[in-house]
Amino acid sequence: MPGSAKTEPSDGSKAKRASRAKTTTAAPAAASPRSTMIGPTTIDPGAIELARLWDEYKSAAGSDAARERLILHYAPLVKYVASRIATGLPASVEQADLVSYGMFGLMDALEKFDLARGYKFETYSIPRIKGAIIDELRAMDWVPRSVRYKAREIEKAYADLESQLKRAPGENEVAERLGMSSGELHDVVSQISFVQVLHLDEVLAVGGDRGEQVSLMDTLADRTVDPTTGLEGHATRGLLSAAINSLSEREKIVVTLYYFEGLTLSEIGDVLGVTESRICQIHTKAVGQLRLQLTETE
């Protein structure tokens, strides 16, 4: 029937519809002017000045004034590294000395830093500052590093065993903990005894309610005074007495004869029927245990 016949759209009509559909679909995807705006950028005058100093220092002329200003700017890095290293050193090492050593590392880092590589100077300089400090400390230390390492290992073994056993460990227990024989332990203790240095102003203990401090100098006796008079305060003498009583019988005899009777190591060896070298080993071990106990008491 004529009324039911379907009329196919022409090719031109199809093209117009497709064009309108594309236009309708693409319109929402257009970015608004507000989304393409870039916020204001804050410029740090200090960063600009620092970059100018670097350019001036690294130029062909190599300005000395720029170098000095860069050293002043990065000097806090040296103090930071020195304070971190000082935490693991004896109190006799001054932090000011560490800062002086670190300044050489900072100056070396300034000279060798390459701006073209694109990383921060702090990242590059901190290992060099630390290395300069450690190198100087090693150069000043007259004790071999291997001996220092053995001394730390023995002290750690004594502390760990005493914490586990709740008493002073024996030589065989310490030797077993370190994985060596008793003879090897004796040899190591002998090496340590010849390089051990004590500072006269080192605080040995704190006694009394008033916080009285007793240094090693206070315990040194002259020829006319009894050795025990150097210890000030009843509490300090009590701590020292308790520490000595915790030693083995042979160690207590050596300490008593050496410090309270005034005998030499050779004379003590004659009394106990052993060699002077063996007495030196016993003495070194006893002093190490006493120092550990008095330090923990503080």
C-alpha positions in Angstrom: 0.0 0.0 0.0 1.3 3.5 -0.7 0.7 4.7 2.9 2.8 1.9 4.4 5.8 2.3 2.2 9.1 3.4 4.0 11.2 6.1 2.6 15.0 5.7 2.8 16.9 9.0 3.8 19.1 10.3 1.1 22.9 10.3 1.4 22.9 14.1 1.9 20.5 13.8 4.9 22.7 11.1 6.5 25.8 13.3 6.3 24.0 16.3 7.9 22.9 14.1 10.8 26.3 12.7 11.4 27.8 16.2 11.3 25.3 17.4 14.0 26.1 14.4 16.2 29.8 15.1 16.1 29.3 18.7 17.0 27.0 17.8 19.9 29.4 15.2 21.3 32.5 17.3 21.1 31.1 20.4 22.7 31.1 19.2 26.4 34.8 18.1 26.1 36.0 21.5 25.4 38.1 22.8 28.3 36.8 25.9 30.0 39.1 29.0 30.1 39.2 28.7 33.9 40.8 25.2 33.9 43.8 26.3 31.8 44.8 29.1 34.1 48.1 28.6 35.9 48.4 30.0 39.4 51.0 32.6 40.4 54.6 31.3 41.0 56.4 32.4 44.2 60.0 33.2 43.6 62.5 32.7 46.5 65.0 35.5 46.6 67.4 33.4 48.6 67.4 30.6 46.1 68.1 33.1 43.3 71.0 34.6 45.3 72.4 31.1 46.0 72.2 30.1 42.3 74.0 33.4 41.5 76.8 32.5 44.0 77.2 29.1 42.5 77.4 30.5 39.0 79.9 33.1 40.1 82.1 30.5 41.9 82.0 28.0 39.1 82.8 30.5 36.4 86.2 30.8 34.8 87.2 33.5 37.3 86.2 31.4 40.4 85.4 34.3 42.8 86.9 33.8 46.3 84.2 36.0 47.8 81.5 33.7 46.4 83.4 30.7 47.8 83.5 32.2 51.2 79.8 33.0 51.2 79.0 29.4 50.0 81.0 28.1 52.9 79.1 30.2 55.4 75.8 29.2 53.9 76.6 25.4 54.1 78.5 25.5 57.4 75.4 24.2 59.4 75.7 21.0 57.4 79.2 20.4 59.0 77.8 21.0 62.5 74.9 18.6 61.9 77.3 15.8 60.7 79.7 16.4 63.5 77.0 16.2 66.1 75.8 12.9 64.7 79.3 11.4 64.8 80.0 12.8 68.3 77.3 10.6 69.8 79.4 7.5 69.3 82.7 8.9 70.5 84.2 9.3 74.0 83.6 12.5 75.9 87.3 13.4 75.5 86.7 14.1 71.8 85.6 17.7 71.4 82.8 18.4 68.9 84.5 21.6 67.9 87.4 19.6 66.6 85.0 17.4 64.6 83.6 20.6 63.0 87.1 21.7 62.1 87.8 18.4 60.4 84.5 18.5 58.6 85.1 22.0 57.1 87.9 20.5 55.0 85.4 18.0 53.6 82.9 20.8 52.9 85.6 22.8 51.0 86.5 19.8 49.0 82.9 19.2 48.1 82.4 22.8 47.0 85.4 22.5 44.7 84.3 19.1 43.1 80.5 19.7 42.9 79.2 19.6 39.4 76.1 21.8 38.9 75.3 20.2 35.6 74.4 16.9 37.2 71.3 18.4 38.7 71.3 16.9 42.2 71.3 18.8 45.5 74.6 19.9 47.0 73.5 18.7 50.5 73.2 15.1 49.1 76.6 15.3 47.6 78.5 17.0 50.5 77.3 15.1 53.6 79.1 11.9 52.8 82.3 13.9 52.0 82.1 15.8 55.3 81.6 12.6 57.2 84.4 10.9 55.5 86.8 13.9 56.2 86.0 13.7 59.9 86.4 9.9 60.1 89.7 10.0 58.2 91.1 12.6 60.6 90.0 10.6 63.6 91.7 7.5 62.2 94.9 9.4 61.5 95.0 10.6 65.1 94.3 7.2 66.6 97.5 5.3 67.5 95.6 2.1 68.3 95.0 -0.3 65.4 91.4 -0.6 64.3 91.4 -4.3 64.7 92.3 -4.0 68.4 89.6 -1.4 68.9 87.1 -3.8 67.3 88.1 -6.7 69.5 87.8 -4.5 72.6 84.2 -3.5 71.6 83.3 -7.1 70.9 84.5 -8.3 74.3 82.7 -5.5 76.2 79.5 -6.3 74.3 79.9 -10.0 75.1 80.3 -9.3 78.8 77.3 -6.9 78.9 75.1 -9.4 77.0 76.0 -12.4 79.1 75.7 -10.4 82.4 72.2 -9.3 81.3 71.2 -12.9 80.4 72.8 -14.7 83.4 72.2 -12.0 86.0 75.8 -12.4 87.2 79.3 -11.8 86.1 80.1 -14.3 83.3 83.2 -16.5 83.4 86.0 -16.6 81.0 84.9 -19.8 79.3 81.4 -18.4 78.8 82.7 -15.2 77.2 85.1 -17.2 75.0 82.2 -19.4 73.9 80.1 -16.4 73.2 82.9 -14.9 71.0 83.5 -18.2 69.3 87.1 -18.6 70.5 89.1 -20.6 72.9 90.2 -19.4 76.4 93.8 -19.0 75.2 92.7 -16.8 72.3 90.6 -14.7 74.7 93.7 -14.3 76.9 95.8 -13.1 73.9 93.1 -10.6 72.9 92.8 -9.3 76.5 96.6 -8.9 76.6 96.6 -6.8 73.4 93.8 -4.6 74.8 95.6 -4.0 78.1 98.6 -2.4 76.4 96.6 0.2 74.4 94.0 1.1 77.1 94.1 4.8 77.9 92.2 6.3 80.8 91.5 10.1 81.2 92.1 11.6 84.6 89.0 13.7 84.4 86.8 10.7 83.5 83.9 10.3 85.9 83.8 6.8 87.5 80.7 7.1 89.6 78.1 9.4 91.1 77.5 8.9 94.8 75.3 10.5 97.4 72.0 12.4 97.2 73.8 15.6 96.2 75.1 14.1 93.0 78.8 14.1 93.9 81.1 13.1 91.1 84.3 11.1 91.5 86.8 11.3 88.7 89.8 9.0 88.2 92.1 11.7 89.5 90.2 11.7 92.8 91.0 8.0 93.2 94.8 8.3 92.6 96.8 8.0 95.8 100.1 9.6 96.7 102.8 8.0 98.7 101.6 9.3 102.1 97.9 8.7 101.8 95.9 5.5 102.0 94.5 4.6 98.6 90.9 4.5 99.8 90.9 8.2 100.9 90.7 9.2 97.3 87.1 8.0 97.1 84.7 10.6 98.3 81.5 9.7 100.0 80.2 6.6 101.7 77.8 5.8 98.8 80.6 5.8 96.2 82.7 3.4 98.3 79.7 1.2 98.7 79.2 1.0 94.9 82.9 0.2 94.3 82.9 -2.4 97.1 79.8 -4.1 95.6 81.4 -4.1 92.1 84.6 -5.6 93.4 82.7 -8.3 95.3 81.0 -9.4 92.1 84.3 -10.3 90.6 85.8 -13.8 90.7 88.1 -14.7 93.6 91.2 -14.4 91.6 90.1 -11.1 90.1 89.3 -9.7 93.6 92.8 -10.8 94.8 94.5 -9.1 91.9 92.5 -5.8 92.3 93.0 -5.8 96.1 96.8 -6.5 95.9 97.3 -4.0 93.1 95.2 -1.0 94.2 95.0 -1.4 98.0 98.3 -3.2 98.9 100.5 -1.5 96.3 102.0 -4.7 94.8 103.2 -4.7 91.3 101.9 -7.1 88.7 105.1 -9.2 88.9 104.8 -9.4 92.7 101.2 -10.5 92.4 102.2 -13.1 89.9 104.7 -14.5 92.4 102.0 -14.6 95.1 99.5 -16.5 92.9 102.1 -18.6 91.2 101.4 -17.4 87.7 103.2 -15.3 85.1 103.1 -11.5 85.0 101.3 -11.7 81.6 98.5 -13.7 83.1 98.1 -11.2 86.0 97.9 -8.5 83.4 95.1 -10.3 81.6 93.2 -10.8 84.9 93.7 -7.2 85.8 92.5 -5.9 82.4 89.3 -8.0 82.5 88.6 -7.0 86.1 88.9 -3.3 85.4 86.6 -3.7 82.3 83.9 -5.4 84.4 84.2 -2.7 87.2 83.9 0.1 84.7 80.9 -1.6 83.1 79.1 -2.1 86.4 79.8 1.5 87.7 78.6 3.0 84.4 75.4 1.0 84.6 74.9 2.2 88.2 75.1 5.8 87.1 
